[in-house]
Amino acid sequence: MFDSTDKDPRVALPRLGGEGQVLAGYLRHQRQTLELKCSGLAPEDLARRAVDPSTLSLLGLLRHMADVERDWFRVVMAGTGAPPYYWTEEDPDGDFNGAQAAEAVVRDAWNHWREEVAFAERFVEDASGLGVTGTDPERGEVSLRWVLVHMIEEYARHNGHADLLRERIDGTVGG
């Protein structure tokens, strides 16, 4: 995606700083990697599926991560009752199943993802510390520290998928 590290558009990974700064920096880097992998593509490419019968696509990943951000930071940590954008009990894979090659669907996905990332970043900035807790219906009480590490893992796993999807679309590798 760029031919040298000095042309990498992502922020540099923190080498020094407190635990919160390092965790937030690594999560920001993973978020920027997903954005980089999904940028500059036409809707039909962004919605292109990995391999039939899989519903995996870059657009599906973007929609999935909007809901993941929303769930962990708005619902679990902030305690709001915000419903998911894309999945339902009837269609738990709605984030991928509804990833259609339409400008409005793509615009909606980018807007929701950016909105949820902004909320999450504000939440982390305003938190009194990494020991702040929220309640996950499946796991019980979790700390902000745990959520940040989990989100880094979630992005890293899906960015691996994004690498393969993007390479298949236009041959772009790296990052």
N, C-alpha and C positions, 0 to 999 in steps of 0.2 A: 504494500500500500504506500510505502515510502522507501526510498533507496538507502537512507542512512538514518541513524538514531537522532541526528540533529534536525531532521525534518519531521520527526514524530510529533503530531499535533496534540498529543495527550500531555497532561501535566506530568512532571517528573515524580516518580515514586519517592516518598519521604524516606530519608536515611537516618534522620535524627528527629527528635521530638518526643512528646508524650505518647502514651499508649493510644489515646483517643485520636490524636493527629495521624499516627501511623495507620491505624485501622481505617479511619475515614479516607485517608489518602489512597490506600489500596482499593477501597471500594469505589472511589471516584475514578481511579484508573480502569477498573473493570467495567464501570458504566460507560466510560468514554470509548473503550474497546468495542462494546456492543454498538454504540452509536457510529463508530468508524466503519464497522462491518456492514451496517445497514444503510449508510449514506450514499447518495449519488445514484441510486438505482430507480428505474421506472417501476411503477406499481406492479406490473406483470412479473418483473424480475424479483422484486421484494416478496411477492406472494408465491413464487415458484417453490414447489414442494421438493423435498430431498429425493426420495425414491418412492414410487408407488409401492405399497399402499400407505406409506407414512404421510402424515399431515404436517410434518416438520417443515417450517419455512422461516426465513428471516423475519417476515412480518408476524408470523405466529410467535416467534421468540420475543419480539418487541412487545406484543400484546400480553404475552405471558408475564414478562418482567414488569409491566405496568401493574398488573394485578398482584404480583409478588411484593413489589414495593408498597403498594396500597395496603395489603394485608399485614405485613410485618410492622410498618411504621404508623399507619393511621389506625388500624384495627387493634393490633396486639399492643403496641407501645403507647399510642395516644388514647386508646380506649374508645374510639368512635365506632359507630355502627355502620360504617361505610360499606355498602355492598360491592362485590366485585364488578368490574366493568364487563368482562367477557364470558366467564364461565358461570354455569348454573348447576344446580343439583341434577337437572335433566340432561345437561350437556357439560360434564366436567372438563371436556377438552374444547370448549367453545372458543378459547383464545386461539387455538390452532384451526379448528373447523371453520371459524368465521373469517379467516384471513384471506380475503378476496382481493383480487387485483383491481381495485377501484380507488381513485384519488381520495374520495371522502373517507374510505376505510383506512387508508394510509395516514392521512392527515389526523384522523381521530386517534390512531395508535400513537403517533408521535406526540400529539398534544397530551394525551393521558400519561404517557411515560414521563415526559418532561415535567408535568405537573406533580406527579408522585415523587420523582427524584428531588425536585425543589422542596416539597414538603418534608421528605426524609432528611435532607441536608439541614433544613431549618431546625427540625426536631433534634438532631444530633448536636448542632451548635448550641441550642438553648437548654439542653439537658444538664442537670446539675452534676452528672458524672456517669461513668460507664456502668455503675452498679444500679442505675435506675431500672425498675422492672416493669414488665407488662405481663398480661395473662394470655397465653395461647390456649385455646380450647382443647387441643390434643396433648400438649406437653406440660401445661400448668404454667407456673411462674418462670419467666425467662428474663435475663438481664440484657441491657442495651449492648453490652460487650458481646454476648452470645449472638444477638441478632446481627451485629456488624460482621462477625466472623462467618456466620451462616450466609449472609448476603454475598460476601466475597466468594465463598464456595459456590453459591448458586450461579453467580455471574461467570465464574471461571469455567464451570461445567458447560454452561450454555454458550459461552464464547468459543469453546472448542467446537461445538456444533456449528456456530456461525462461521468459523474459519472454513470448514468443509463446504458449507452452503455457498459462501461467497466465491470460493475457488471454482466451484462447479458452474456458477452463473457467468463469471467473466474472467476467470483465471487469476484474480487478484489474491495474492497471498501476503503474509506478514502481519505484523502488529499483534 
